[in-house]
Amino acid sequence: MTDLDRYAVFGHPVQHSLSPLIHQAFAEQTGQRLSYTRLWAPLDGFEAVLRAFIAGGGCGANVTVPFKFEALRLATRRSERAELAQAANVLSFDGEEIHADNSDGVGLVRDIEIGAGRALAGRRVLLVGAGGAGAGVLGPLLQATPAEIVVANRTEERAQDLVLRHAELAQSCGVQLHAAPMQAPGKAFDVVLNASASSLEGAASPVPAQVLRAGALAVDLMYGPKAQPFLDWARGHGAEARDGLGMLVEQAAEAFAAWRGVRPDTAPVLAALRARQG
């Protein structure tokens, strides 16, 4: 397979990653010849593994936790959305140049608006969590021009810092953006996005049920069993619940399009993954 363009996903852990399945499906669909593998890196050895991959002819990479911040630091060029997120999950290589991008937010917006069929323009959105996941999606959410986005976090100062970093973009998009404490984020949002660590901890929801208006869309950025408590909570309070699998596929499509110059059809790939997961 030495004649194939080489791509990989880096993580710690990484063996669970669905990215190879997704990108191989994209390649088959679009007639692209490439290989895509998982590459584990030690916590203190991401740069060495990445540079060895580049030296071996690697064309591009996805980066997952906990290396998204280091990926941005290593880049010689950064997209505006990667700079805003202060993290990168997509790398492209051109000689010694490393270009960093962040496709998480645009992937989430596409899954909400196309996958779930919910327009964000003019809506009220609650973003729960101001860590890396929340930071990665806030910029594209603002560009979808909802009426308001509230960022709620356990440590309100962290939410305020994230809001401040995005204040200029929010103003240019005409979106009201502000921070709130987790225990009192507001009421009756149209869209509630869980980007907090609550799913990793097995908790149902870090926010009270009053955040959901009747028929709201509630999305957990996690997928699989970890997302189930939040999905059950949302459905139990009359919301439409959605996990992060669609976002995963859409952010991968954004990376694939950047690398290969062709945008794959995400719907059949997402359907196949959902069928695979049962």
Backbone as CSV, one residue per row, in Angstrom:
resi,resn,N_x,N_y,N_z,CA_x,CA_y,CA_z,C_x,C_y,C_z
1,MET,0.820,-1.198,0.000,0.000,0.000,0.000,0.868,1.270,0.000
2,THR,2.155,1.142,-0.448,3.029,2.302,-0.430,2.617,3.362,-1.434
3,ASP,1.799,3.004,-2.442,1.386,3.975,-3.439,0.153,4.756,-3.004
4,LEU,-0.384,4.444,-1.837,-1.590,5.125,-1.355,-1.229,6.335,-0.509
5,ASP,-2.010,7.397,-0.637,-1.864,8.533,0.261,-2.226,8.098,1.673
6,ARG,-1.423,8.516,2.634,-1.567,8.017,3.999,-2.157,9.082,4.926
7,TYR,-3.153,8.652,5.696,-3.802,9.494,6.703,-3.929,8.673,7.992
8,ALA,-4.134,9.358,9.103,-4.242,8.654,10.386,-4.974,9.518,11.393
9,VAL,-5.462,8.871,12.441,-6.007,9.577,13.594,-5.093,9.290,14.774
10,PHE,-4.723,10.353,15.492,-3.841,10.249,16.643,-4.649,10.426,17.920
11,GLY,-4.360,9.609,18.915,-5.056,9.755,20.186,-4.404,8.948,21.287
12,HIS,-4.939,9.092,22.477,-4.476,8.333,23.655,-5.645,8.300,24.648
13,PRO,-6.517,7.280,24.562,-6.448,6.101,23.703,-6.961,6.408,22.293
14,VAL,-6.817,5.438,21.396,-7.270,5.652,20.024,-7.908,4.406,19.416
15,GLN,-7.800,3.279,20.117,-8.278,2.026,19.533,-9.786,2.012,19.316
16,HIS,-10.512,2.878,20.024,-11.961,2.938,19.896,-12.410,3.790,18.718
17,SER,-11.512,4.517,18.100,-11.885,5.520,17.104,-12.584,4.896,15.894
18,LEU,-13.678,5.526,15.478,-14.404,5.105,14.285,-13.895,5.804,13.027
19,SER,-12.915,6.676,13.163,-12.444,7.454,12.021,-11.961,6.601,10.849
20,PRO,-11.212,5.490,11.066,-10.817,4.676,9.915,-12.015,4.138,9.136
21,LEU,-13.048,3.677,9.835,-14.248,3.183,9.152,-14.895,4.296,8.339
22,ILE,-14.984,5.478,8.928,-15.651,6.600,8.269,-14.882,7.030,7.023
23,HIS,-13.586,7.209,7.151,-12.806,7.712,6.015,-12.647,6.670,4.913
24,GLN,-12.578,5.398,5.281,-12.531,4.373,4.233,-13.858,4.327,3.480
25,ALA,-14.965,4.534,4.202,-16.277,4.592,3.540,-16.351,5.791,2.603
26,PHE,-15.836,6.936,3.050,-15.795,8.120,2.195,-14.954,7.847,0.936
27,ALA,-13.801,7.191,1.134,-12.902,6.918,0.010,-13.570,6.005,-1.020
28,GLU,-14.228,4.959,-0.558,-14.919,4.057,-1.479,-16.035,4.777,-2.234
29,GLN,-16.759,5.608,-1.528,-17.879,6.334,-2.129,-17.410,7.302,-3.208
30,THR,-16.270,7.952,-2.994,-15.804,9.002,-3.898,-14.706,8.540,-4.856
31,GLY,-14.320,7.262,-4.769,-13.299,6.740,-5.677,-11.893,7.228,-5.378
32,GLN,-11.623,7.528,-4.120,-10.309,7.999,-3.710,-9.450,6.824,-3.230
33,ARG,-8.167,6.871,-3.571,-7.232,5.835,-3.138,-6.407,6.372,-1.976
34,LEU,-6.630,5.785,-0.804,-5.898,6.229,0.379,-5.904,5.144,1.438
35,SER,-5.044,5.284,2.408,-5.078,4.435,3.596,-5.281,5.322,4.804
36,TYR,-5.961,4.793,5.810,-6.265,5.569,7.014,-6.166,4.627,8.202
37,THR,-5.321,4.973,9.158,-5.060,4.094,10.289,-5.179,4.843,11.612
38,ARG,-5.186,4.083,12.702,-5.120,4.648,14.048,-3.667,4.653,14.499
39,LEU,-3.238,5.748,15.122,-1.887,5.824,15.656,-1.949,6.278,17.112
40,TRP,-1.543,5.388,18.008,-1.480,5.710,19.432,-0.184,6.456,19.705
41,ALA,-0.276,7.472,20.556,0.921,8.209,20.963,0.962,8.278,22.474
42,PRO,2.132,8.149,23.067,2.236,8.336,24.525,1.933,9.781,24.878
43,LEU,1.508,10.007,26.100,1.094,11.350,26.505,2.197,12.383,26.319
44,ASP,3.439,11.961,26.458,4.557,12.899,26.301,5.270,12.711,24.962
45,GLY,4.606,12.020,24.016,5.306,11.702,22.775,4.533,11.977,21.504
46,PHE,3.500,12.829,21.581,2.699,13.103,20.384,3.536,13.714,19.264
47,GLU,4.354,14.705,19.575,5.127,15.384,18.527,6.047,14.412,17.801
48,ALA,6.716,13.538,18.540,7.634,12.592,17.909,6.894,11.644,16.969
49,VAL,5.743,11.126,17.402,4.973,10.199,16.574,4.424,10.927,15.349
50,LEU,3.963,12.159,15.546,3.436,12.935,14.426,4.523,13.218,13.401
51,ARG,5.687,13.646,13.847,6.756,13.984,12.897,7.268,12.742,12.180
52,ALA,7.273,11.602,12.840,7.655,10.361,12.172,6.637,10.004,11.084
53,PHE,5.360,10.252,11.363,4.313,9.992,10.369,4.476,10.911,9.160
54,ILE,4.770,12.172,9.404,4.985,13.123,8.303,6.205,12.708,7.488
55,ALA,7.298,12.361,8.168,8.525,11.956,7.477,8.316,10.703,6.642
56,GLY,7.372,9.854,7.071,7.072,8.631,6.333,6.092,8.825,5.190
57,GLY,5.755,10.070,4.903,4.878,10.346,3.764,3.436,10.619,4.122
58,GLY,3.130,10.833,5.378,1.755,11.128,5.771,1.250,12.403,5.117
59,CYS,-0.004,12.371,4.692,-0.589,13.517,3.987,-1.451,14.387,4.901
60,GLY,-2.055,13.772,5.909,-2.926,14.523,6.802,-3.302,13.672,7.989
61,ALA,-3.871,14.317,9.002,-4.203,13.587,10.226,-5.379,14.226,10.934
62,ASN,-6.143,13.386,11.589,-7.097,13.830,12.598,-6.446,13.670,13.960
63,VAL,-6.837,14.529,14.887,-6.265,14.503,16.232,-7.404,14.492,17.232
64,THR,-7.358,13.547,18.159,-8.378,13.472,19.196,-7.725,13.696,20.554
65,VAL,-8.527,13.595,21.609,-8.003,13.863,22.948,-6.859,12.914,23.273
66,PRO,-5.859,13.416,23.978,-5.738,14.751,24.580,-4.782,15.672,23.815
67,PHE,-4.660,15.466,22.503,-3.598,16.127,21.748,-4.053,17.322,20.907
68,LYS,-5.316,17.732,21.011,-5.795,18.812,20.149,-5.104,20.143,20.436
69,PHE,-4.764,20.389,21.693,-4.100,21.645,22.043,-2.657,21.646,21.546
70,GLU,-1.971,20.522,21.692,-0.593,20.420,21.225,-0.540,20.468,19.705
71,ALA,-1.548,19.907,19.047,-1.596,19.944,17.586,-1.612,21.381,17.086
72,LEU,-2.373,22.232,17.747,-2.404,23.644,17.360,-1.051,24.299,17.594
73,ARG,-0.427,23.963,18.702,0.871,24.567,19.032,1.938,24.209,18.001
74,LEU,1.876,23.007,17.472,2.884,22.547,16.526,2.679,23.084,15.118
75,ALA,1.511,23.615,14.839,1.179,24.051,13.485,1.965,25.293,13.083
76,THR,2.302,25.359,11.803,2.944,26.548,11.256,1.918,27.501,10.660
77,ARG,0.728,26.994,10.340,-0.391,27.820,9.877,-1.653,27.340,10.573
78,ARG,-2.534,28.277,10.913,-3.742,27.931,11.670,-4.946,28.619,11.050
79,SER,-6.055,27.891,10.940,-7.287,28.507,10.465,-7.855,29.403,11.567
80,GLU,-8.739,30.307,11.170,-9.355,31.212,12.147,-10.144,30.431,13.193
81,ARG,-10.859,29.398,12.750,-11.675,28.658,13.728,-10.804,27.826,14.671
82,ALA,-9.634,27.368,14.211,-8.716,26.679,15.118,-8.147,27.645,16.143
83,GLU,-7.827,28.861,15.702,-7.316,29.875,16.627,-8.361,30.208,17.683
84,LEU,-9.630,30.365,17.271,-10.686,30.681,18.222,-10.889,29.550,19.218
85,ALA,-10.852,28.319,18.716,-11.044,27.157,19.586,-9.828,26.905,20.467
86,GLN,-8.665,27.410,20.028,-7.385,27.138,20.674,-7.090,25.646,20.699
87,ALA,-7.557,24.948,19.663,-7.351,23.507,19.534,-7.547,23.120,18.074
88,ALA,-6.900,22.045,17.666,-7.008,21.569,16.287,-7.295,20.076,16.264
89,ASN,-8.204,19.669,15.390,-8.467,18.238,15.209,-8.188,17.775,13.785
90,VAL,-7.771,18.700,12.907,-7.442,18.362,11.521,-6.099,18.986,11.167
91,LEU,-5.168,18.164,10.691,-3.864,18.641,10.253,-3.639,18.246,8.807
92,SER,-3.066,19.170,8.039,-2.674,18.901,6.655,-1.198,19.244,6.526
93,PHE,-0.459,18.449,5.733,0.985,18.598,5.644,1.410,18.986,4.230
94,ASP,2.325,19.936,4.141,2.894,20.363,2.870,4.372,20.612,3.097
95,GLY,5.173,19.599,2.822,6.586,19.690,3.158,6.742,19.788,4.659
96,GLU,7.413,20.857,5.115,7.585,21.058,6.552,6.448,21.869,7.159
97,GLU,5.524,22.316,6.320,4.392,23.097,6.795,3.317,22.189,7.400
98,ILE,2.775,22.600,8.535,1.653,21.903,9.176,0.510,22.892,9.298
99,HIS,-0.579,22.622,8.601,-1.751,23.499,8.668,-2.765,22.896,9.628
100,ALA,-3.225,23.688,10.578,-4.171,23.214,11.596,-5.553,23.805,11.366
101,ASP,-6.557,22.989,11.546,-7.942,23.430,11.431,-8.744,22.741,12.529
102,ASN,-9.958,23.233,12.745,-10.871,22.592,13.688,-12.216,22.429,13.003
103,SER,-12.610,21.195,12.760,-13.853,20.908,12.034,-14.988,20.489,12.951
104,ASP,-14.760,20.494,14.280,-15.794,20.019,15.210,-17.064,20.878,15.141
105,GLY,-16.887,22.190,15.167,-18.055,23.069,15.194,-18.879,23.008,13.935
106,VAL,-18.216,23.052,12.783,-18.967,22.976,11.533,-19.632,21.612,11.396
107,GLY,-18.989,20.563,11.925,-19.606,19.243,11.918,-20.865,19.196,12.748
108,LEU,-20.829,19.848,13.922,-22.007,19.895,14.780,-23.137,20.684,14.119
109,VAL,-22.808,21.840,13.547,-23.835,22.667,12.910,-24.478,21.929,11.750
110,ARG,-23.689,21.255,10.932,-24.245,20.504,9.796,-25.146,19.374,10.280
111,ASP,-24.753,18.707,11.387,-25.585,17.622,11.884,-26.898,18.136,12.444
112,ILE,-26.864,19.291,13.093,-28.096,19.877,13.625,-29.010,20.323,12.488
113,GLU,-28.442,21.060,11.533,-29.276,21.684,10.509,-29.668,20.721,9.397
114,ILE,-28.782,19.796,9.046,-29.082,18.851,7.968,-29.540,17.512,8.539
115,GLY,-28.751,16.962,9.454,-29.095,15.665,10.022,-30.382,15.683,10.824
116,ALA,-30.503,16.661,11.719,-31.702,16.758,12.558,-32.773,17.652,11.948
117,GLY,-32.427,18.379,10.895,-33.406,19.249,10.235,-33.852,20.422,11.085
118,ARG,-32.951,20.952,11.928,-33.281,22.078,12.806,-32.439,23.293,12.431
119,ALA,-33.049,24.317,11.895,-32.332,25.555,11.609,-31.969,26.244,12.915
120,LEU,-30.752,26.761,12.984,-30.295,27.445,14.188,-30.577,28.941,14.152
121,ALA,-30.747,29.497,12.987,-30.943,30.939,12.862,-32.151,31.398,13.684
122,GLY,-31.923,32.419,14.518,-32.994,32.991,15.322,-33.384,32.198,16.547
123,ARG,-32.715,31.094,16.833,-33.074,30.241,17.977,-32.254,30.603,19.213
124,ARG,-32.704,30.089,20.353,-31.976,30.232,21.617,-31.237,28.931,21.888
125,VAL,-29.928,29.045,22.107,-29.063,27.873,22.240,-28.349,27.915,23.585
126,LEU,-28.348,26.786,24.276,-27.570,26.630,25.499,-26.414,25.684,25.219
127,LEU,-25.204,26.161,25.417,-24.004,25.342,25.289,-23.499,25.028,26.688
128,VAL,-23.569,23.756,27.071,-23.186,23.319,28.411,-21.751,22.796,28.361
129,GLY,-20.853,23.518,28.995,-19.453,23.128,29.013,-18.594,24.125,28.272
130,ALA,-17.539,24.602,28.926,-16.648,25.597,28.322,-15.228,25.064,28.180
131,GLY,-15.086,23.740,28.194,-13.775,23.129,27.997,-13.438,23.012,26.519
132,GLY,-12.582,22.063,26.189,-12.131,21.914,24.818,-13.248,21.639,23.838
133,ALA,-14.215,20.814,24.223,-15.317,20.481,23.312,-16.185,21.706,23.057
134,GLY,-16.520,22.428,24.108,-17.330,23.627,23.944,-16.616,24.691,23.132
135,ALA,-15.321,24.879,23.421,-14.541,25.868,22.686,-14.454,25.527,21.208
136,GLY,-14.426,24.236,20.899,-14.298,23.807,19.513,-15.516,24.065,18.666
137,VAL,-16.682,24.212,19.288,-17.911,24.350,18.500,-18.516,25.748,18.541
138,LEU,-18.070,26.597,19.451,-18.757,27.872,19.651,-18.674,28.788,18.427
139,GLY,-17.528,28.882,17.793,-17.380,29.763,16.644,-18.370,29.462,15.525
140,PRO,-18.410,28.230,15.004,-19.383,27.897,13.969,-20.835,28.017,14.431
141,LEU,-21.102,27.783,15.710,-22.458,27.995,16.211,-22.849,29.465,16.080
142,LEU,-21.950,30.359,16.407,-22.223,31.786,16.259,-22.469,32.145,14.793
143,GLN,-21.702,31.551,13.895,-21.840,31.846,12.469,-23.145,31.320,11.892
144,ALA,-23.823,30.418,12.613,-25.151,29.947,12.192,-26.246,30.928,12.598
145,THR,-25.881,32.021,13.241,-26.728,33.161,13.624,-27.976,32.809,14.428
146,PRO,-27.832,32.071,15.530,-28.960,31.991,16.460,-29.196,33.354,17.093
147,ALA,-30.340,33.528,17.723,-30.605,34.803,18.392,-29.719,34.973,19.617
148,GLU,-29.469,33.855,20.317,-28.755,33.924,21.594,-28.039,32.612,21.849
149,ILE,-26.851,32.696,22.414,-26.138,31.525,22.923,-25.715,31.820,24.354
150,VAL,-26.099,30.934,25.251,-25.656,31.001,26.638,-24.658,29.873,26.869
151,VAL,-23.502,30.200,27.422,-22.486,29.203,27.755,-22.516,28.982,29.261
152,ALA,-22.841,27.768,29.673,-22.906,27.434,31.096,-21.776,26.478,31.449
153,ASN,-21.144,26.728,32.577,-20.028,25.888,32.997,-19.975,25.829,34.514
154,ARG,-19.442,24.735,35.047,-19.327,24.600,36.502,-18.529,25.755,37.085
155,THR,-17.421,26.090,36.438,-16.650,27.263,36.822,-17.053,28.391,35.887
156,GLU,-17.852,29.316,36.394,-18.416,30.346,35.518,-17.328,31.219,34.898
157,GLU,-16.210,31.397,35.596,-15.125,32.214,35.044,-14.607,31.627,33.731
158,ARG,-14.585,30.307,33.645,-14.112,29.681,32.392,-15.085,29.958,31.260
159,ALA,-16.379,29.927,31.565,-17.375,30.272,30.557,-17.233,31.727,30.132
160,GLN,-16.958,32.600,31.093,-16.784,34.021,30.783,-15.562,34.246,29.893
161,ASP,-14.494,33.497,30.147,-13.297,33.613,29.314,-13.600,33.190,27.868
162,LEU,-14.367,32.113,27.711,-14.721,31.633,26.376,-15.607,32.647,25.653
163,VAL,-16.535,33.216,26.378,-17.416,34.235,25.801,-16.611,35.457,25.379
164,LEU,-15.687,35.877,26.203,-14.864,37.044,25.884,-14.047,36.807,24.617
165,ARG,-13.509,35.609,24.479,-12.697,35.286,23.298,-13.517,35.326,22.018
166,HIS,-14.810,35.062,22.126,-15.690,35.018,20.956,-16.569,36.265,20.830
167,ALA,-16.330,37.263,21.670,-17.218,38.426,21.709,-17.251,39.176,20.376
168,GLU,-16.102,39.354,19.746,-16.056,40.086,18.474,-16.821,39.341,17.390
169,LEU,-16.661,38.024,17.339,-17.387,37.227,16.347,-18.886,37.280,16.619
170,ALA,-19.266,37.180,17.873,-20.689,37.243,18.225,-21.298,38.558,17.778
171,GLN,-20.589,39.646,18.008,-21.100,40.954,17.614,-21.252,41.052,16.101
172,SER,-20.261,40.543,15.364,-20.326,40.620,13.906,-21.444,39.746,13.341
173,CYS,-21.804,38.693,14.072,-22.879,37.800,13.627,-24.250,38.224,14.158
174,GLY,-24.271,39.239,15.015,-25.532,39.707,15.581,-26.147,38.751,16.573
175,VAL,-25.304,38.041,17.321,-25.771,37.033,18.282,-25.503,37.515,19.700
176,GLN,-26.510,37.431,20.567,-26.307,37.703,21.986,-25.552,36.522,22.592
177,LEU,-24.429,36.780,23.207,-23.591,35.732,23.775,-23.221,36.105,25.197
178,HIS,-23.517,35.219,26.141,-23.132,35.491,27.521,-22.969,34.194,28.298
179,ALA,-22.343,34.308,29.454,-22.065,33.159,30.312,-23.098,33.073,31.426
180,ALA,-23.221,31.866,31.986,-24.157,31.642,33.085,-23.645,30.495,33.944
181,PRO,-24.054,30.470,35.217,-23.680,29.337,36.074,-24.439,28.086,35.672
182,MET,-23.829,26.940,35.901,-24.433,25.670,35.503,-25.784,25.437,36.176
183,GLN,-25.918,25.852,37.424,-27.138,25.560,38.166,-28.300,26.489,37.807
184,ALA,-28.006,27.589,37.115,-29.075,28.520,36.738,-28.773,29.137,35.373
185,PRO,-28.809,28.330,34.320,-28.421,28.828,32.998,-29.531,29.542,32.242
186,GLY,-30.758,29.447,32.736,-31.895,30.029,32.031,-32.943,28.976,31.730
187,LYS,-33.983,29.369,31.003,-35.109,28.477,30.752,-35.473,28.452,29.266
188,ALA,-36.133,27.358,28.877,-36.830,27.229,27.587,-35.947,27.537,26.382
189,PHE,-34.835,26.799,26.262,-33.988,26.926,25.082,-34.514,26.030,23.955
190,ASP,-34.269,26.457,22.722,-34.657,25.651,21.565,-33.690,24.494,21.327
191,VAL,-32.415,24.737,21.629,-31.368,23.734,21.429,-30.472,23.710,22.655
192,VAL,-30.252,22.518,23.202,-29.370,22.343,24.354,-28.256,21.379,23.944
193,LEU,-27.009,21.823,24.070,-25.849,21.051,23.635,-25.000,20.698,24.843
194,ASN,-24.812,19.424,25.093,-24.013,18.987,26.227,-22.588,18.713,25.768
195,ALA,-21.709,19.672,26.041,-20.293,19.529,25.725,-19.469,19.402,27.005
196,SER,-20.142,19.068,28.097,-19.466,18.940,29.392,-18.944,17.517,29.567
197,ALA,-18.287,17.296,30.695,-17.752,15.967,31.010,-18.768,15.087,31.714
198,SER,-20.019,15.520,31.824,-21.005,14.772,32.598,-21.232,13.373,32.041
199,SER,-21.204,13.218,30.718,-21.431,11.893,30.134,-20.294,10.937,30.470
200,LEU,-19.078,11.460,30.534,-17.947,10.628,30.924,-18.077,10.154,32.359
201,GLU,-18.801,10.930,33.165,-18.990,10.606,34.576,-20.253,9.787,34.822
202,GLY,-21.016,9.492,33.749,-22.226,8.699,33.881,-23.425,9.455,34.394
203,ALA,-23.349,10.794,34.404,-24.458,11.608,34.893,-25.474,11.843,33.790
204,ALA,-26.732,12.000,34.172,-27.792,12.202,33.195,-27.716,13.584,32.577
205,SER,-27.666,14.619,33.416,-27.600,15.980,32.905,-26.979,16.888,33.946
206,PRO,-26.112,17.800,33.523,-25.537,18.748,34.471,-26.394,19.991,34.678
207,VAL,-27.488,20.106,33.940,-28.353,21.292,34.027,-29.781,20.860,34.350
208,PRO,-30.584,21.759,34.950,-31.969,21.413,35.291,-32.846,21.279,34.052
209,ALA,-33.950,20.544,34.195,-34.836,20.275,33.063,-35.511,21.529,32.526
210,GLN,-35.538,22.594,33.306,-36.190,23.830,32.857,-35.483,24.455,31.657
211,VAL,-34.282,23.994,31.337,-33.590,24.545,30.169,-34.259,24.097,28.870
212,LEU,-35.067,23.044,28.921,-35.689,22.488,27.723,-37.073,23.080,27.516
213,ARG,-37.285,23.707,26.379,-38.656,24.055,26.025,-39.295,22.814,25.418
214,ALA,-40.617,22.781,25.301,-41.308,21.639,24.713,-40.828,21.434,23.280
215,GLY,-40.401,20.215,22.971,-39.949,19.900,21.626,-38.546,20.363,21.304
216,ALA,-37.778,20.764,22.305,-36.407,21.215,22.078,-35.548,20.088,21.525
217,LEU,-34.457,20.462,20.887,-33.454,19.491,20.455,-32.343,19.469,21.487
218,ALA,-32.027,18.282,22.010,-30.961,18.124,22.991,-29.899,17.198,22.412
219,VAL,-28.675,17.685,22.320,-27.592,16.935,21.694,-26.466,16.726,22.689
220,ASP,-26.041,15.475,22.843,-24.841,15.172,23.606,-23.706,14.983,22.606
221,LEU,-22.592,15.672,22.789,-21.501,15.566,21.834,-20.804,14.219,21.903
222,MET,-21.063,13.452,22.965,-20.590,12.073,23.035,-21.529,11.174,22.238
223,TYR,-21.094,9.941,21.987,-21.959,8.962,21.331,-21.718,7.592,21.975
224,GLY,-22.611,6.666,21.688,-22.494,5.340,22.287,-23.074,5.310,23.689
225,PRO,-22.723,4.291,24.470,-23.305,4.121,25.802,-23.118,5.318,26.729
226,LYS,-22.004,6.033,26.595,-21.758,7.165,27.495,-22.797,8.267,27.337
227,ALA,-23.357,8.392,26.146,-24.344,9.443,25.899,-25.745,9.056,26.355
228,GLN,-25.979,7.778,26.611,-27.336,7.305,26.847,-28.043,7.952,28.030
229,PRO,-27.392,8.159,29.178,-28.104,8.812,30.290,-28.639,10.198,29.924
230,PHE,-27.861,10.996,29.201,-28.324,12.316,28.789,-29.481,12.191,27.800
231,LEU,-29.385,11.263,26.861,-30.455,11.081,25.876,-31.747,10.654,26.559
232,ASP,-31.640,9.750,27.527,-32.831,9.306,28.272,-33.439,10.466,29.058
233,TRP,-32.573,11.270,29.672,-33.047,12.446,30.419,-33.790,13.404,29.498
234,ALA,-33.219,13.684,28.340,-33.838,14.628,27.409,-35.193,14.121,26.917
235,ARG,-35.245,12.857,26.525,-36.512,12.290,26.043,-37.554,12.272,27.159
236,GLY,-37.092,12.002,28.379,-38.013,11.970,29.506,-38.632,13.319,29.820
237,HIS,-38.034,14.385,29.283,-38.580,15.726,29.504,-39.105,16.339,28.204
238,GLY,-39.468,15.486,27.258,-40.168,15.944,26.060,-39.317,16.518,24.956
239,ALA,-38.008,16.303,25.004,-37.125,16.833,23.971,-36.804,15.768,22.927
240,GLU,-36.372,16.197,21.756,-35.800,15.299,20.761,-34.327,15.136,21.102
241,ALA,-33.892,13.905,21.308,-32.522,13.651,21.757,-31.666,13.122,20.606
242,ARG,-30.420,13.577,20.566,-29.501,13.167,19.505,-28.099,13.057,20.097
243,ASP,-27.384,12.001,19.724,-26.015,11.865,20.224,-25.029,12.499,19.249
244,GLY,-23.744,12.352,19.517,-22.730,13.020,18.725,-22.200,12.245,17.546
245,LEU,-22.835,11.112,17.201,-22.321,10.311,16.083,-22.435,11.069,14.759
246,GLY,-23.545,11.777,14.572,-23.698,12.562,13.354,-22.652,13.662,13.253
247,MET,-22.362,14.302,14.361,-21.303,15.320,14.394,-19.960,14.700,14.018
248,LEU,-19.681,13.502,14.537,-18.425,12.816,14.227,-18.281,12.605,12.723
249,VAL,-19.344,12.141,12.085,-19.298,11.891,10.643,-19.153,13.201,9.873
250,GLU,-19.883,14.226,10.288,-19.834,15.494,9.569,-18.479,16.188,9.710
251,GLN,-17.873,16.125,10.908,-16.560,16.755,11.044,-15.522,15.994,10.237
252,ALA,-15.700,14.677,10.126,-14.792,13.880,9.293,-14.945,14.247,7.821
253,ALA,-16.184,14.501,7.386,-16.421,14.896,5.995,-15.761,16.231,5.684
254,GLU,-15.760,17.138,6.648,-15.101,18.432,6.468,-13.602,18.232,6.266
255,ALA,-12.997,17.351,7.059,-11.571,17.062,6.908,-11.297,16.387,5.571
256,PHE,-12.122,15.417,5.218,-11.949,14.677,3.959,-12.016,15.632,2.767
257,ALA,-12.957,16.562,2.792,-13.097,17.528,1.703,-11.868,18.424,1.608
258,ALA,-11.313,18.809,2.756,-10.111,19.642,2.743,-8.923,18.881,2.172
259,TRP,-8.808,17.613,2.522,-7.684,16.814,2.050,-7.802,16.406,0.587
260,ARG,-9.020,16.012,0.184,-9.190,15.357,-1.116,-9.910,16.209,-2.160
261,GLY,-10.469,17.341,-1.762,-11.134,18.217,-2.721,-12.490,17.738,-3.171
262,VAL,-13.079,16.803,-2.462,-14.415,16.308,-2.789,-15.165,16.058,-1.485
263,ARG,-16.437,16.462,-1.439,-17.221,16.284,-0.217,-18.068,15.016,-0.330
264,PRO,-17.904,14.068,0.575,-18.689,12.830,0.515,-20.117,13.045,1.010
265,ASP,-20.977,12.097,0.666,-22.351,12.070,1.162,-22.328,11.407,2.536
266,THR,-22.674,12.147,3.563,-22.554,11.635,4.929,-23.721,10.740,5.346
267,ALA,-24.887,10.916,4.738,-26.082,10.209,5.209,-25.915,8.689,5.198
268,PRO,-25.448,8.071,4.095,-25.320,6.609,4.116,-24.251,6.112,5.072
269,VAL,-23.223,6.908,5.288,-22.163,6.508,6.219,-22.683,6.535,7.652
270,LEU,-23.428,7.566,7.988,-24.013,7.654,9.314,-25.018,6.526,9.538
271,ALA,-25.837,6.238,8.534,-26.823,5.152,8.643,-26.135,3.818,8.864
272,ALA,-25.037,3.585,8.180,-24.306,2.322,8.332,-23.705,2.210,9.733
273,LEU,-23.189,3.315,10.262,-22.632,3.286,11.613,-23.710,3.033,12.668
274,ARG,-24.869,3.659,12.484,-25.943,3.442,13.445,-26.423,1.992,13.393
275,ALA,-26.492,1.432,12.199,-26.895,0.026,12.064,-25.836,-0.885,12.710
276,ARG,-24.574,-0.522,12.550,-23.488,-1.316,13.131,-23.546,-1.300,14.654
277,GLN,-23.942,-0.151,15.206,-24.008,-0.028,16.658,-25.293,-0.621,17.228
278,GLY,-26.232,-0.925,16.342,-27.474,-1.533,16.799,-28.411,-0.565,17.440
